[in-house]
Amino acid sequence: MALKIIITAPVHPFLLDTFQQKGYTVQYEPAMSYEQLMKQINTAHGLIVTTRLKIDAAILEKAHQLKWIGRIGSGMELIDTELAASKNIVCVSSPEGNRTTVGEHTLGLLLSLMNRIHSSYKEVREGKWVRDANRADELTGKTVGIIGFGNTGSAFAKLLSGFDVEILVHDIYKTGFETAQIKAATLEMIQAHADVISLHLPLTSLTHHYANAAFFNALKKKPYFISTCRGSVTETAAVLAAIQNKQIRGVGLDVLEKEPISLHTGQEMAVLEALMMHPNCIITPHIAGYSHEAYYKMSKLVLEKLGII
């Protein structure tokens, strides 16, 4: 009898084709709900997930035949990996597959903010031709603070190597990454000296609301603030207060505390709308790691790590 794989999210055809070629039975339901998965998980040998469904104890206790979980993308916060390991369920992810595109998206957000590209285009569409108020800030010569130096933080730094910038990196787990351009730094050093701050942190109990009121109150140079990691690493109300109080020069977010926007309550929506109305704010719909190339690479990496190919 063929082993069964449940796929709970849209994936590159390469993943589906490979499983089928290897003789697996594939149940492909990109819109599968938590409740539906609960009913089906006892039949699965393998499970493919992204960021939508929580693979918690309730699911895992019913996963009697499950041997592995493949996470398309980075971040394992929705999977109870400790319980999975106790049940000999292998968990793999593919952060290497989308680190390049996240780095590029981060740079894109930053350059658009610094050069007023998004806001001046909006004015042009409205028939306005404003030049003086749209003078750019050059990235060259600036100090960029990167908090979190894993796959995406290091990918962003690699792209910045083509600019004449100083890079300050804060990572409590990593050492040995310093170069002529990249220096290890404390959070306080970044808050004091950075013209740009970019977050590249996983979501854990330590990083939830990492960028909060105290974080922004400690800033000295009115930096541009970018986050392409996890929405709940940043407290939305604190970002709004920071830009209203001119503690930051601009904000670029690819992630929100609640996704999609429809999940926001009345007060949460009021805060988000106020932030989105600010001319120096860009919010994109969690697409930083979603390029066509990454879509393929993430699937290929999961298959490689699982030993399927």
Backbone hydrogen bonds, N-H to C=O, Kabsch-Sander energy under -0.5 kcal/mol:
donor,donor_aa,acceptor,acceptor_aa,energy
5,I,25,T,-3.1
6,I,46,G,-2.3
7,I,5,I,-0.5
7,I,27,Q,-2.7
8,T,6,I,-0.5
8,T,48,I,-2.4
12,H,295,Y,-0.5
15,L,12,H,-1.7
16,L,12,H,-1.0
17,D,13,P,-3.0
18,T,14,F,-2.2
19,F,15,L,-2.2
20,Q,16,L,-2.3
21,Q,17,D,-2.6
22,K,18,T,-1.8
23,G,20,Q,-1.4
24,Y,19,F,-2.3
25,T,3,L,-3.0
26,V,24,Y,-0.6
27,Q,5,I,-3.2
27,Q,25,T,-0.5
28,Y,26,V,-0.8
29,E,7,I,-2.5
29,E,27,Q,-0.8
32,M,29,E,-2.0
37,L,33,S,-2.4
38,M,34,Y,-2.3
39,K,35,E,-1.4
40,Q,36,Q,-1.3
41,I,37,L,-2.7
43,T,40,Q,-2.3
44,A,41,I,-1.5
45,H,4,K,-3.0
46,G,4,K,-1.7
47,L,68,W,-1.4
48,I,6,I,-2.7
49,V,70,G,-2.4
55,I,53,L,-0.6
55,I,78,L,-2.7
56,D,54,K,-1.1
60,L,56,D,-2.7
61,E,57,A,-2.6
62,K,59,I,-1.2
63,A,60,L,-0.9
64,H,62,K,-1.9
66,L,63,A,-0.7
67,K,45,H,-3.3
68,W,45,H,-1.2
69,I,90,V,-2.9
70,G,47,L,-3.3
71,R,69,I,-0.6
71,R,92,V,-3.2
72,I,49,V,-2.8
72,I,70,G,-0.7
73,G,71,R,-0.9
79,I,76,M,-1.7
80,D,55,I,-2.5
81,T,79,I,-2.0
84,A,80,D,-2.3
85,A,81,T,-2.5
86,S,82,E,-1.9
87,K,83,L,-1.0
87,K,84,A,-0.8
88,N,85,A,-1.8
89,I,84,A,-2.9
90,V,67,K,-2.5
90,V,88,N,-0.6
92,V,69,I,-2.4
94,S,71,R,-0.5
94,S,73,G,-2.7
97,G,94,S,-1.4
98,N,94,S,-0.5
98,N,95,P,-0.7
99,R,95,P,-0.6
102,V,98,N,-2.0
103,G,99,R,-2.3
104,E,100,T,-2.3
105,H,101,T,-2.5
106,T,102,V,-2.5
107,L,103,G,-2.1
108,G,104,E,-2.4
109,L,105,H,-2.7
110,L,106,T,-2.2
111,L,107,L,-2.8
112,S,108,G,-2.3
113,L,109,L,-2.2
114,M,110,L,-2.9
115,N,111,L,-2.1
116,R,113,L,-1.1
117,I,112,S,-1.9
120,S,116,R,-2.2
121,Y,117,I,-1.7
122,K,118,H,-1.5
123,E,119,S,-1.6
124,V,120,S,-2.3
125,R,121,Y,-2.4
126,E,122,K,-1.1
127,G,124,V,-2.0
128,K,123,E,-2.9
131,R,129,W,-0.5
134,N,131,R,-1.4
135,R,132,D,-1.4
137,D,114,M,-2.4
138,E,136,A,-0.5
141,G,164,D,-3.6
142,K,139,L,-2.1
144,V,142,K,-0.5
144,V,166,E,-3.1
145,G,143,T,-0.5
145,G,196,V,-3.6
146,I,144,V,-0.5
146,I,168,L,-3.0
147,I,145,G,-0.5
147,I,198,S,-2.5
148,G,146,I,-0.7
148,G,170,H,-2.5
150,G,200,H,-0.5
154,S,150,G,-2.1
155,A,151,N,-1.4
156,F,152,T,-2.4
157,A,153,G,-2.0
158,K,154,S,-2.0
159,L,155,A,-1.7
160,L,156,F,-1.9
161,S,157,A,-0.8
161,S,158,K,-0.7
162,G,159,L,-1.3
163,F,160,L,-2.3
165,V,163,F,-1.9
166,E,142,K,-2.2
167,I,181,Q,-2.3
168,L,144,V,-2.8
168,L,166,E,-0.5
169,V,167,I,-0.5
169,V,183,K,-3.1
170,H,146,I,-2.5
171,D,169,V,-0.5
179,T,182,I,-1.9
183,K,167,I,-2.9
185,A,169,V,-2.8
190,I,186,T,-1.8
191,Q,187,L,-2.7
192,A,188,E,-1.5
193,H,189,M,-2.2
194,A,190,I,-2.3
195,D,143,T,-3.1
196,V,143,T,-1.4
197,I,224,Y,-2.9
198,S,145,G,-2.8
199,L,226,I,-2.5
200,H,147,I,-2.9
204,T,202,P,-0.7
208,H,204,T,-1.3
209,H,232,S,-3.3
210,Y,207,T,-2.0
210,Y,233,V,-0.6
211,A,233,V,-2.5
212,N,210,Y,-1.4
216,F,212,N,-2.1
217,N,213,A,-2.5
218,A,214,A,-1.0
218,A,215,F,-0.5
219,L,216,F,-1.4
220,K,191,Q,-2.3
221,K,191,Q,-0.5
224,Y,195,D,-2.3
225,F,250,G,-2.7
226,I,197,I,-2.9
227,S,252,G,-2.3
228,T,199,L,-1.3
233,V,230,R,-1.6
234,T,231,G,-1.5
235,E,211,A,-2.3
236,T,234,T,-0.7
238,A,235,E,-0.5
239,V,235,E,-1.9
240,L,236,T,-2.5
241,A,237,A,-2.2
242,A,238,A,-2.2
243,I,239,V,-2.3
244,Q,240,L,-2.3
245,N,241,A,-2.3
246,K,243,I,-0.7
247,Q,242,A,-3.2
248,I,242,A,-1.1
249,R,223,P,-2.1
250,G,223,P,-0.7
251,V,280,N,-2.6
252,G,225,F,-2.6
253,L,282,I,-2.8
254,D,227,S,-2.3
255,V,227,S,-0.6
263,L,260,P,-1.8
264,H,261,I,-2.2
269,M,265,T,-2.9
270,A,266,G,-1.8
271,V,267,Q,-2.0
272,L,268,E,-2.3
273,E,269,M,-2.9
274,A,270,A,-2.0
275,L,271,V,-1.9
276,M,272,L,-2.7
277,M,273,E,-1.7
278,H,274,A,-0.5
278,H,275,L,-1.2
281,C,278,H,-1.2
282,I,251,V,-2.4
284,T,253,L,-2.6
286,H,254,D,-1.5
286,H,284,T,-2.0
290,Y,287,I,-2.0
295,Y,291,S,-2.1
296,Y,292,H,-1.2
297,K,293,E,-2.5
298,M,294,A,-2.9
299,S,295,Y,-0.8
300,K,296,Y,-2.4
301,L,297,K,-2.4
302,V,298,M,-2.0
303,L,299,S,-2.1
304,E,300,K,-2.2
305,K,301,L,-2.9
306,L,302,V,-1.8
307,G,304,E,-1.0
308,I,303,L,-2.4
309,I,303,L,-1.1
